[in-house]
Amino acid sequence: MLLNLDRARQKMDELGLDALVASSARNVYYASGFWTRISEWGFQENQAAVIIPRDPAIPAVLVVPEFAIAGLLETPTWIPQVRTTEFLNTSYVAHEPEPVRLDPLQADIEKLYQQKVQGSLAPDIVAGTRDAIAESGLANARIGFDDLRLAQHVSAGLAGLQTVDGHDAWLDIRKVKTAQEIEFLRKGAAINEAALLDILPVIRPGVQWKEVATRFRNHVQAAGATVMSAQKALQFGAEYGGVYFPDLMFADNDWRVHAGQTIIFESWGSYSNYAFDVSRTVHIGKPSSDYARICATISAAQQEAVQHLRAGITTHEAWSKVSRIAYAMDVPTPKKTLVFFHSIGLDIIELPSKYPAFGRLKDFVLEENTVVNFEYLYFGHSVAPYHLESSYLITRGGAQCLHTLPHELFVLE
């Protein structure tokens, strides 16, 4: 399963929590495997919840809209108990007697009800979560919620319940990946780089970029993955005021490739909800000797820097070591190199540090089976920028790259 259950219970013990509740779509998926079309609709309001008690003797509970119960046939859950809630008037319609049976689907749903579903149909997610907590013997417990709005409404009906912000706890648990998560991340990385290799032959002077982006997007989707930007897919590179900027992140697909152009891939997407993210730099035609030397210097420095990534080191310690390497490079304005580490998983940028994670850089410890993206992005414009980024599985002895793409300039002649 995706959930690192042992780590979840360890973190609850450290934080003095009796249970954790997940209600954001990604955390629900992580905790239970539940994912249906409604998970993709981007509702502001929670549609499902998972209760993970610290005590192994208390069963975990999944709360879902009744109409989505059939989704558990498509994506089965390890959660032993399921409680259902109303969603608009779908349950009213579903319970209306009808002489027609829809076997085998109906028979399998009935079997699922017998095996998993407990309690009565709740009118909404608040009532369903509240009742599940109470009937699990946790009405007077201290529980961390990843959504404080749900926590506030649930606690209004349970006077003895103590609720705290569990958002950071969930990110900390997710930092160390399970075998299933690592498999998804490897697969996504492979799809991403296969799509990049597929578009290289069509990147030629005169080609309109929307043709390249469409081919990339189609390749990714045909492999069962998705891109994160429907407008662009490859992210970097756009024109502004008639000038092409290779590291401008505007949604400009109308520009045409020309000889001598530097193109930076920043390709994002997800496979089974797990993100992939990589950066490489392409040059159209033979680069100048100066730019070729700069790229080779940066590539060598990036590979030297990777040697400092291992379990037990903090991202601040890694940043300090890597920055010394970056700023000593024999390139114009070496301090225009952005050195950045971020965990990657259900979010494209997972920063398992205290809220707010974005803004001034935060620090977190690299642990075995953490997966991070190491960004080594040179933004110098004296000649041209040059970006490298890959995903790495942190091991006890170092870091294992999830990509096979060379860390070098791609020259298209």
C-alpha positions in Angstrom: 0.0 0.0 0.0 1.0 3.7 -0.3 0.7 4.6 3.4 3.8 4.2 5.5 1.7 2.9 8.4 4.5 2.2 10.8 5.9 5.7 10.3 2.4 7.2 10.8 2.0 5.6 14.2 5.6 6.5 15.1 4.9 10.2 14.3 1.6 10.1 16.2 3.5 8.8 19.2 6.1 11.5 18.9 3.4 14.2 18.6 1.1 12.9 21.3 -1.7 12.2 18.9 -4.3 9.4 19.3 -5.3 9.5 15.7 -4.8 11.4 12.4 -7.5 12.4 10.0 -6.8 12.8 6.3 -9.4 14.7 4.2 -7.5 16.4 1.4 -7.9 14.3 -1.8 -4.2 13.4 -2.0 -3.9 12.5 1.6 -7.1 10.4 1.4 -5.5 8.6 -1.6 -2.2 8.1 0.3 -3.9 6.9 3.4 -6.5 4.6 1.8 -6.0 4.2 -1.9 -9.4 5.8 -2.5 -9.4 7.8 -5.7 -12.4 8.4 -8.0 -13.3 11.0 -10.6 -14.6 13.3 -7.8 -11.1 13.3 -6.4 -10.0 15.2 -9.5 -12.8 17.8 -9.5 -10.9 20.2 -7.2 -13.7 20.7 -4.7 -13.0 23.3 -2.0 -15.0 21.0 0.4 -13.8 17.6 1.5 -15.6 14.7 0.0 -13.9 11.8 1.9 -11.9 11.3 5.1 -9.7 8.6 6.6 -9.2 8.1 10.3 -5.9 6.4 11.3 -5.8 5.6 15.0 -2.4 5.3 16.7 -3.6 2.1 18.6 -3.4 -0.9 16.2 -6.3 -2.4 18.0 -8.7 0.3 16.8 -9.6 -0.2 13.1 -8.9 2.5 10.6 -12.0 4.0 8.9 -12.7 5.4 5.5 -15.6 7.8 5.1 -16.8 8.3 1.5 -19.9 9.4 -0.4 -22.2 6.5 -0.9 -22.5 7.0 -4.6 -18.7 6.5 -4.9 -18.6 3.2 -3.0 -18.3 1.3 -6.3 -14.9 3.0 -6.7 -13.5 0.7 -4.1 -14.0 -2.1 -6.7 -11.7 -0.2 -9.0 -9.2 0.8 -6.4 -9.5 -1.5 -3.4 -8.6 -0.2 0.0 -6.8 -1.9 2.9 -9.0 0.1 5.3 -11.2 -2.4 7.2 -14.2 -0.2 7.9 -16.1 2.1 5.5 -18.8 4.6 6.4 -21.0 6.3 3.8 -22.3 9.8 3.5 -25.0 11.4 1.3 -23.9 13.4 -1.7 -26.6 15.8 -3.0 -29.5 13.4 -3.5 -27.7 10.5 -5.1 -28.4 8.1 -2.2 -32.1 8.9 -2.4 -32.1 7.9 -6.1 -30.0 4.8 -5.5 -32.3 3.4 -2.8 -35.4 3.7 -4.9 -36.6 0.1 -5.5 -36.1 -1.1 -9.1 -36.9 -4.6 -10.6 -33.7 -4.6 -12.6 -30.5 -6.0 -11.2 -27.2 -4.8 -12.6 -25.1 -7.9 -12.1 -22.2 -8.5 -11.8 -21.6 -4.9 -10.6 -24.6 -4.9 -8.2 -23.7 -8.3 -6.7 -20.1 -7.1 -6.1 -21.2 -3.9 -4.5 -23.6 -5.8 -2.2 -20.7 -8.0 -1.2 -18.5 -5.0 -0.5 -21.2 -3.6 1.7 -21.4 -6.8 3.7 -17.6 -6.9 4.1 -16.7 -3.2 4.8 -19.6 -0.8 5.3 -20.7 -0.1 8.9 -23.0 2.3 10.6 -25.8 4.3 9.0 -25.7 6.6 6.1 -24.6 10.1 7.4 -26.0 13.3 5.9 -22.6 14.8 5.2 -18.8 14.5 5.7 -18.9 16.2 9.0 -21.4 13.9 10.5 -19.8 10.8 9.0 -16.4 11.7 10.3 -17.8 12.7 13.8 -19.8 9.5 14.1 -16.8 7.3 13.0 -14.5 9.0 15.6 -17.1 8.6 18.4 -17.9 5.0 17.6 -14.1 4.2 17.4 -13.9 5.3 21.1 -12.0 8.5 20.2 -14.5 11.1 21.2 -12.2 12.4 23.9 -9.0 11.9 22.0 -6.3 14.3 20.6 -6.5 14.1 16.9 -4.5 15.8 14.1 -6.6 17.0 11.0 -5.1 18.0 7.7 -8.0 20.3 7.3 -8.9 22.6 10.2 -12.3 23.5 8.8 -13.4 19.9 9.1 -11.7 19.7 12.5 -13.7 22.7 13.8 -17.0 21.3 12.6 -16.4 17.8 13.9 -15.3 19.1 17.3 -18.4 21.2 17.6 -20.3 17.9 18.0 -17.8 16.2 20.3 -17.2 18.3 23.4 -14.3 16.3 24.7 -12.4 16.1 21.4 -9.0 17.9 21.1 -8.1 18.9 17.5 -4.7 20.1 16.2 -3.3 20.9 12.8 -2.1 17.7 11.3 -0.9 19.0 7.9 2.8 19.0 8.8 2.5 15.5 10.3 1.1 14.1 7.1 3.9 15.7 5.0 6.5 14.3 7.5 5.0 10.8 7.1 4.9 11.1 3.3 8.6 12.1 3.2 9.8 8.4 3.5 8.3 6.5 0.6 7.0 3.0 0.6 8.0 0.5 -2.1 4.7 1.2 -4.0 5.3 4.9 -4.0 8.9 4.5 -5.3 7.6 2.2 -8.1 5.1 5.0 -9.2 7.9 7.6 -9.0 10.2 5.4 -11.1 7.5 4.8 -13.7 6.6 8.5 -13.9 10.3 9.4 -14.4 10.6 6.9 -17.2 7.5 8.1 -19.0 8.7 11.7 -18.7 12.1 11.1 -20.2 10.7 8.8 -22.9 8.4 11.6 -24.0 11.3 14.1 -24.0 13.4 11.7 -26.2 10.4 11.3 -28.5 10.1 15.0 -29.3 13.8 15.6 -29.9 13.7 14.6 -33.6 11.0 17.1 -34.4 12.7 20.1 -32.7 14.1 21.9 -35.8 14.3 25.5 -37.0 10.9 26.7 -38.2 8.8 24.3 -36.1 6.1 25.9 -34.1 6.4 25.0 -30.4 2.8 24.1 -30.0 3.5 21.1 -32.3 6.3 19.9 -30.1 4.3 20.5 -26.9 1.3 18.6 -28.3 3.5 15.6 -29.2 5.0 15.6 -25.7 1.5 15.8 -24.1 0.1 13.0 -26.3 3.1 10.7 -25.6 2.7 11.2 -21.8 -1.1 10.7 -21.9 -0.8 7.6 -24.1 1.5 6.1 -21.4 -1.3 6.6 -18.8 0.2 9.7 -17.2 -0.9 13.4 -17.3 0.9 16.7 -17.8 0.4 19.5 -15.2 0.2 22.3 -17.7 -2.4 21.9 -20.4 -1.3 25.1 -22.0 2.3 24.4 -22.4 3.5 21.0 -21.0 7.2 21.8 -21.3 7.1 25.0 -19.3 10.2 27.1 -19.9 10.8 29.3 -23.0 8.7 32.1 -24.3 8.8 35.4 -26.3 8.3 38.8 -24.7 8.5 42.0 -26.6 9.7 40.1 -29.6 12.7 38.6 -27.7 12.9 34.9 -26.9 13.8 34.2 -23.2 14.7 30.5 -22.6 13.9 30.6 -18.9 10.7 32.6 -19.1 7.7 30.6 -17.8 5.0 32.2 -19.9 2.3 30.1 -21.7 3.6 31.0 -25.2 3.2 28.2 -27.6 3.2 30.3 -30.8 6.9 31.0 -31.1 9.0 29.1 -33.7 12.3 27.3 -33.1 15.2 29.0 -34.7 18.9 28.1 -35.2 21.2 28.9 -32.3 18.3 28.8 -29.8 18.7 27.5 -26.3 15.6 25.6 -25.1 15.1 24.5 -21.5 12.8 21.5 -20.8 11.0 21.8 -17.5 8.5 18.9 -17.9 6.0 18.2 -15.1 3.3 15.6 -14.8 2.0 12.7 -12.7 1.6 9.0 -12.9 -0.9 7.4 -10.6 -1.0 10.8 -8.8 2.7 10.7 -8.2 4.6 13.6 -9.7 7.5 13.6 -12.2 9.7 16.6 -12.8 13.0 16.9 -14.8 15.0 19.7 -16.4 17.4 19.4 -19.3 18.8 22.0 -21.8 18.8 21.7 -25.6 20.7 23.8 -28.1 19.6 24.0 -31.7 22.7 23.7 -33.9 26.4 23.6 -32.8 26.8 25.8 -29.6 29.6 28.3 -29.3 32.8 27.0 -27.7 32.2 29.4 -24.8 28.7 28.0 -24.1 29.8 24.4 -24.6 32.5 25.0 -22.0 30.1 26.6 -19.5 27.6 23.7 -19.9 30.4 21.1 -19.4 31.6 23.0 -16.3 28.2 23.1 -14.8 27.5 19.5 -15.6 30.7 18.4 -13.9 29.9 20.5 -10.8 26.4 19.1 -10.6 27.6 15.5 -10.6 30.2 16.4 -8.0 27.4 18.0 -5.9 25.3 14.8 -6.0 27.9 13.0 -4.0 26.9 15.0 -1.0 23.3 13.7 -0.9 22.7 10.8 1.5 20.5 9.8 4.4 21.1 11.7 7.6 22.2 15.0 6.1 19.9 18.0 6.3 18.9 20.0 3.2 20.7 23.0 4.7 23.9 21.0 5.1 23.6 19.7 1.6 22.8 23.2 0.3 25.9 24.7 2.0 28.2 22.0 0.5 26.6 22.2 -3.0 26.6 26.0 -3.0 30.3 26.1 -2.4 30.8 24.0 -5.5 28.4 26.0 -7.5 29.8 29.4 -6.6 33.3 28.3 -7.3 32.5 27.3 -10.9 34.5 29.0 -13.7 31.4 30.5 -15.4 30.1 34.1 -15.7 28.2 35.1 -12.5 28.3 31.7 -10.8 26.0 32.9 -8.1 23.2 33.1 -10.7 23.0 29.3 -10.0 19.9 28.3 -8.1 20.5 25.2 -5.8 17.3 23.8 -4.6 16.1 20.5 -3.0 12.5 19.5 -2.7 10.9 16.2 -1.8 8.6 14.9 -4.6 5.6 12.5 -4.4 1.9 13.3 -4.4 2.9 16.9 -4.8 5.3 18.3 -7.3 7.1 20.2 -4.5 6.7 18.5 -1.1 8.5 20.4 1.6 8.2 18.3 4.8 8.9 21.3 7.1 6.6 23.4 9.2 4.0 25.6 7.7 4.5 27.9 5.8 7.0 25.8 3.8 7.2 28.3 0.9 9.1 31.5 1.2 12.5 31.6 2.9 14.1 28.2 2.6 13.2 25.7 5.2 15.3 22.7 6.4 14.5 19.0 6.6 16.5 15.9 7.1 17.0 13.5 4.2 16.1 10.0 5.3 16.5 6.6 3.6 13.8 6.3 0.9 13.1 10.0 0.7 12.8 11.0 -3.0 14.1 14.5 -3.8 14.5 16.6 -6.8 17.9 18.3 -7.0 17.7 21.4 -9.0 20.9 22.9 -10.3 19.7 25.8 -12.5 22.1 28.3 -14.0 20.3 31.5 -14.8 23.3 33.4 -16.1 22.5 35.3 -19.3 26.0 36.5 -20.3 26.0 33.6 -22.8 22.8 31.6 -22.1 21.2 29.8 -19.1 21.6 26.1 -18.5 19.4 24.0 -16.3 19.8 20.5 -14.8 17.3 18.8 -12.6 16.7 15.1 -11.7 14.9 13.0 -9.1 17.0 11.0 -6.6 16.1 8.2 -4.3 18.1 8.8 -1.0 19.9 5.7 0.2 22.0 5.1 3.2 25.2 5.5 1.2 24.2 8.1 -1.3 21.6 9.1 -3.9 20.3 7.0 -6.8 19.1 8.9 -9.9 15.7 7.8 -11.2 16.5 9.1 -14.7 18.8 7.8 -17.4 19.0 11.1 -19.3 22.6 12.3 -19.4 23.4 15.3 -17.3 24.8 17.2 -20.3 23.7 19.6 -23.0 21.6 18.1 -25.7 22.8 19.4 -29.1 20.3 19.1 -32.0 22.2 19.5 -35.3 
